Amino acid sequence: MSTIDGNAIVYCEGAFNTPNGKTAHGLVRFTERYRVLGVVDSSYAGQDAGVILDGQQKGIPIYGTVAEAMDAHKGSAAPASHLVVGIAPDGGRLGSTARKNILEAIEYGLNVDAGLHDFLSEDPQFKDAARRTGARIRDIRKPPPRDRLHFFTGKIQDVKALKVAVLGTDSAIGKRTTAWILVHGLQEMGIRAAFVGTGQTAWLQGARHCIVLDSLINDFVSGEIEYVVWEAWKDGDPQVIVIEGQGSLMNPAYPGGFEILAAARPDAVVLQHAPARAEYDGFPGYPIHPIEIQIQAVELLSGKPVRAITINHEGLKGDQIPAACRDVTAHTGRPACDVLLDGARPLIQSLRPYLNDKG
C-alpha cells in the first residue's frame, strides 16, 4: 500500500486501548497517509499494537518512549519522518507530559501532525524548535480560510448515489472504523463506494474526501457537509457514499449527528452502539439514552430508516458478543452485527434492498 506522506511514529502515551486513544487506534487499523512504524505508550511497551487493540498481529510494536521508537529505526532504509499525535483528550487539549514528548520529537527533526484544538504550530516553544530543526508542524484541526468555505445550497439533491450515514449512540464508539470497513467491503464486492470523513482521524488515515467538522464555524457546517458529499459523488461517480458520523445526537458535548442528518440527507442510517457502555463518554452521571429512543430520534429527524445496528464490543467477553447482538435485535427489530469480528458482509446484506434500488 502506497503512502501519501511517509513513515510515522504514533504518540499515544497513557491512552492506547482507551477512548482517548481513538486516533491512534484508527492509524493502527488502517491508514494510507503513513506507514506506521510504531506506537508510543509505556503502558504496553514491548507488545504488538494490533494484538492489544483487536487480538490480531499488525507488526506495529509499542515503545515506551519516543527515544526508544527512534532508536529502533535508526539507520534503517525507512526511518521515521513523522510523529502523529494519536491522543484525543477531552477538549483536544495537550497535557504537560505530551508537550515534553512532542518537543523531543521535534528536536529529533520529526514532522509533527496533530489533530488537537491546541495549535502546536502557534506555540512559541514548538515553533522555535521546529525552526531550528527544519521540522514541519501541521494542525489538522485549524479552521480553513473562510473564503474556501461553503454555505448549504441544496445541491445535495443532485447526488444520485446511495448515501449511508454511520452514526452512533455516543462519541468514541467506532463509527469511523465501521464506515471504513463498510466501504472496503463494498469495494471488494465490486461496488463503487466512497468514504466521506468528518474528523481529523479520517484525514490522518488519508481520506480523499474529508472535512474536520468540529473545526468549522457553525454557519458553514451544513454547507461543508453538503459540499464534501457532493464532491465525492462528482469525483468518482460512486454507487454508494458512506459518511462518517460525529458524536451522537444526544451526547451533551458532541451532538454532531444533527448536522449530518440535515445536510448530507442520508438514504439510510447505520447506528453504532456499545451495549456495555452505560454513560456518555467522558461524562459520568450522564446515562446513555436507550437505543430505542436514539433510533426514534434519528428516524424522526431524518425521515429515513435506521437499517442496522453495529456493535462495539468494549466491555464484553468473546462469548457475550453474539448474545449482545441478538439482544439488540430483539429490542430494536434491526439486524445487529460486530463488523470487527463478522466483517462487512452482514451489514451489506442489511443494506441490500437500497443497493438494488440504486442499481
C-alpha positions in Angstrom: 0.0 0.0 0.0 1.5 3.3 -1.0 1.6 6.2 1.5 1.0 9.9 1.0 3.4 11.4 3.5 5.9 8.9 4.9 6.8 6.8 8.0 5.2 7.7 11.3 5.5 7.1 15.0 2.1 7.4 16.6 2.2 9.1 20.0 -0.4 7.8 22.5 1.2 7.9 25.9 -1.3 6.7 28.6 -4.2 6.5 26.2 -3.8 3.4 24.0 -6.7 1.0 24.3 -8.9 3.7 25.9 -11.5 6.0 24.3 -8.9 8.8 24.3 -6.6 6.8 22.0 -9.1 6.6 19.2 -6.9 8.5 16.7 -4.0 6.0 17.4 -6.4 3.1 17.1 -7.6 4.3 13.6 -4.0 4.6 12.4 -3.1 1.1 13.7 -6.1 -0.4 11.9 -5.7 1.5 8.6 -4.0 4.5 7.0 -2.9 5.3 3.5 -1.2 8.5 4.7 1.6 6.9 6.6 3.5 3.7 7.1 3.1 3.3 10.9 6.4 2.2 12.4 5.3 2.0 16.0 3.2 3.4 18.8 4.5 5.2 21.9 2.7 4.2 25.2 4.7 2.9 28.1 1.7 1.1 29.5 2.0 -1.5 26.7 5.7 -1.3 25.8 7.1 -4.4 24.1 3.7 -5.6 22.7 2.1 -5.5 19.3 -0.4 -2.7 18.9 -2.8 -4.9 16.8 -2.9 -7.6 19.4 -3.7 -5.1 22.2 -6.4 -3.5 20.1 -8.1 -6.3 18.2 -6.2 -9.5 19.1 -4.5 -9.6 15.7 -0.8 -9.2 14.9 -0.2 -6.0 12.9 3.6 -5.9 13.1 3.4 -2.5 14.8 5.4 -2.5 18.0 4.6 -0.4 21.0 7.5 1.6 22.6 7.9 3.1 26.0 9.3 6.4 24.8 9.9 8.5 21.7 13.6 7.9 22.1 13.1 4.1 22.0 11.0 4.3 18.9 13.6 6.4 17.2 16.5 4.1 18.2 14.6 1.1 16.9 14.6 2.5 13.4 17.9 4.4 13.4 19.9 3.7 10.3 17.1 1.8 8.6 16.1 2.2 5.0 12.8 3.7 6.1 13.4 5.8 9.2 10.6 7.8 10.8 9.7 11.1 9.2 6.6 12.0 11.3 5.3 11.9 14.8 1.5 11.8 14.7 -0.3 12.8 17.9 -2.6 9.9 18.4 -4.3 11.0 21.6 -7.7 12.7 21.5 -8.2 14.1 25.0 -11.5 15.8 26.0 -11.5 19.3 24.6 -8.5 18.4 22.4 -6.0 20.0 24.9 -2.4 18.9 25.4 -1.0 17.9 28.8 2.5 18.6 30.2 3.9 15.1 29.6 2.7 15.1 26.0 4.2 18.6 25.4 7.6 17.3 26.6 7.5 14.2 24.4 6.3 16.1 21.3 9.1 18.7 21.8 11.6 15.8 22.0 10.2 14.5 18.6 10.7 17.9 17.0 14.3 18.0 18.4 14.8 14.7 16.5 13.7 16.6 13.4 10.4 14.7 13.0 7.5 16.5 11.3 4.5 16.6 13.7 0.9 16.2 12.6 -1.7 16.9 15.3 -5.5 17.0 15.4 -5.8 18.9 18.7 -7.6 22.1 19.5 -4.3 23.4 20.9 -2.5 24.5 17.7 1.1 23.4 18.0 2.2 25.5 15.1 1.3 28.6 17.1 3.1 27.6 20.3 6.3 29.6 20.7 8.3 26.7 22.2 7.3 24.3 19.4 7.7 26.9 16.7 11.3 27.7 17.9 12.3 24.1 18.0 10.8 23.4 14.5 12.6 26.4 13.1 15.9 25.1 14.4 15.5 21.5 13.2 13.6 22.1 10.0 10.6 20.1 11.2 7.1 20.9 9.9 4.1 21.2 12.2 0.6 20.6 10.8 -2.5 21.3 12.9 -5.3 19.3 11.2 -8.0 21.0 13.3 -7.0 24.5 12.3 -10.1 26.1 10.6 -9.8 26.5 6.8 -9.8 30.1 5.4 -13.3 31.5 5.3 -13.1 32.2 1.6 -12.8 28.5 1.0 -15.9 27.5 3.0 -19.3 26.7 1.5 -22.9 27.5 2.5 -25.6 25.0 2.1 -27.2 25.3 -1.4 -29.5 22.3 -1.8 -27.3 20.6 -4.4 -27.1 17.6 -2.2 -30.3 16.6 -4.1 -28.2 16.2 -7.2 -26.3 13.3 -5.6 -27.6 10.1 -7.2 -25.5 7.6 -5.1 -26.9 5.8 -2.1 -25.9 7.8 0.9 -25.4 5.8 4.1 -24.5 7.7 7.4 -22.8 5.7 10.1 -24.0 7.5 13.3 -23.6 6.4 16.9 -25.3 6.3 20.3 -22.2 8.0 21.7 -18.8 9.6 20.8 -15.6 7.5 20.5 -17.7 4.4 19.8 -16.3 3.2 16.5 -18.3 5.0 13.8 -15.3 5.8 11.6 -13.9 2.2 11.8 -17.3 0.8 10.8 -17.6 3.2 8.0 -14.2 2.2 6.6 -15.0 -1.5 6.9 -18.3 -1.0 5.1 -16.6 0.9 2.2 -13.8 -1.7 1.8 -16.4 -4.5 2.0 -18.4 -2.9 -0.8 -15.3 -2.3 -2.9 -14.3 -5.9 -2.5 -17.8 -6.9 -3.9 -17.2 -4.7 -7.0 -19.4 -1.9 -5.8 -18.1 1.6 -6.3 -18.0 3.1 -2.8 -16.6 6.3 -1.5 -15.8 7.3 2.1 -16.5 10.8 3.4 -14.6 11.6 6.5 -15.8 14.2 9.0 -13.0 14.2 11.6 -9.2 14.7 12.0 -8.5 10.9 12.3 -10.1 10.2 8.9 -7.8 12.9 7.4 -4.8 11.3 9.1 -5.9 8.0 7.6 -5.7 9.5 4.1 -9.4 10.0 3.4 -9.6 11.6 0.0 -12.9 13.4 0.8 -12.8 14.8 4.3 -13.8 17.8 6.4 -12.9 18.3 10.1 -16.4 19.1 11.4 -15.5 20.5 14.8 -13.0 22.9 13.4 -15.7 24.8 11.4 -17.6 27.9 12.1 -21.2 27.0 12.7 -22.6 28.9 9.8 -20.6 26.8 7.4 -21.0 23.3 8.9 -24.0 22.3 6.8 -22.5 23.7 3.6 -19.2 21.9 4.1 -21.0 18.6 4.8 -23.1 19.1 1.6 -20.1 20.1 -0.4 -17.8 17.2 0.6 -20.6 14.6 -0.1 -21.4 16.2 -3.5 -17.7 16.4 -4.3 -17.2 12.7 -3.5 -20.1 11.9 -5.9 -18.8 14.2 -8.7 -15.2 12.9 -8.3 -15.7 9.2 -8.7 -19.3 8.5 -9.6 -19.7 6.1 -6.7 -22.8 3.9 -6.3 -22.6 4.3 -2.5 -21.2 7.1 -0.3 -20.6 6.2 3.3 -20.5 9.2 5.7 -18.6 9.0 9.0 -20.7 10.3 11.9 -19.5 12.6 14.7 -20.5 12.4 18.4 -24.2 11.4 18.8 -27.5 13.1 18.7 -27.8 13.1 22.5 -24.3 13.3 23.8 -24.2 16.5 25.8 -20.9 17.7 24.5 -20.8 16.2 20.9 -24.2 16.4 19.3 -22.7 16.2 15.8 -25.2 13.8 14.3 -27.8 16.6 13.8 -25.8 18.4 11.1 -25.0 15.2 9.2 -28.7 14.2 9.0 -29.8 17.7 8.0 -27.1 18.4 5.4 -26.0 15.0 4.0 -29.6 13.8 3.9 -28.7 10.1 4.0 -30.9 7.5 2.5 -30.2 5.1 5.3 -28.5 5.1 8.7 -26.3 2.5 10.4 -26.2 3.1 14.2 -23.1 2.1 16.1 -23.7 1.1 19.7 -21.8 -0.2 22.7 -24.2 -2.4 24.8 -21.9 -2.5 27.8 -21.4 1.3 27.9 -23.8 2.9 30.5 -22.8 6.6 30.5 -21.8 9.1 27.8 -18.1 9.1 27.0 -16.3 11.4 29.4 -19.4 12.3 31.4 -20.0 10.2 34.5 -23.5 10.6 35.7 -24.9 11.1 32.2 -26.6 7.8 31.3 -26.8 7.0 27.6 -30.3 7.2 26.3 -31.8 3.8 25.5 -31.0 2.7 21.9 -34.7 2.5 21.1 -35.1 6.3 21.9 -32.0 7.1 19.9 -33.4 5.2 16.9 -36.7 7.1 17.2 -34.8 10.4 17.3 -32.7 9.6 14.2 -35.7 8.5 12.2 -37.9 11.4 13.3 -35.2 13.9 12.3 -34.2 12.3 9.0 -37.4 10.6 7.8 -35.1 7.7 6.9 -34.7 4.3 8.5 -32.0 3.1 10.9 -31.3 0.0 8.9 -28.8 -1.9 11.1 -27.0 -1.7 14.4 -23.3 -2.3 14.5 -21.9 -3.4 17.9 -18.8 -2.0 19.7 -17.8 -4.9 21.9 -15.9 -3.0 24.6 -16.6 -4.4 28.0 -17.8 -7.7 26.5 -16.1 -11.1 26.5 -15.9 -13.0 23.3 -18.8 -15.4 24.1 -21.0 -12.5 25.2 -20.9 -10.7 21.8 -23.3 -12.9 19.8 -25.8 -12.8 22.7 -25.5 -9.0 22.8 -26.2 -8.8 19.0 -29.3 -11.0 19.5 -30.5 -8.9 22.4 -30.1 -5.6 20.4 -32.0 -7.2 17.5 -34.8 -8.3 19.9 -35.1 -4.8 21.4 -34.9 -2.8 18.2 -36.1 -5.1 15.4 -32.9 -4.3 13.4 -30.2 -6.7 12.4 -27.1 -6.3 14.6 -23.5 -7.4 14.0 -20.0 -6.7 15.1 -18.0 -5.7 12.0 -14.7 -6.1 13.6 -15.5 -9.8 14.2 -18.0 -10.5 11.4 -16.7 -8.3 8.6 -18.8 -6.2 6.4 -21.0 -8.8 4.7 -23.8 -9.0 7.3 -24.0 -5.2 7.3 -24.0 -5.1 3.5 -26.8 -7.7 3.4 -28.9 -5.4 5.6 -28.4 -2.6 3.0 -29.1 -4.9 0.0 -32.6 -3.5 -0.7 -31.2 0.0 -1.0 -28.3 -1.1 -3.2 -30.8 -2.8 -5.5 -32.9 0.3 -5.7 -29.9 2.4 -6.7 -28.9 -0.1 -9.3 
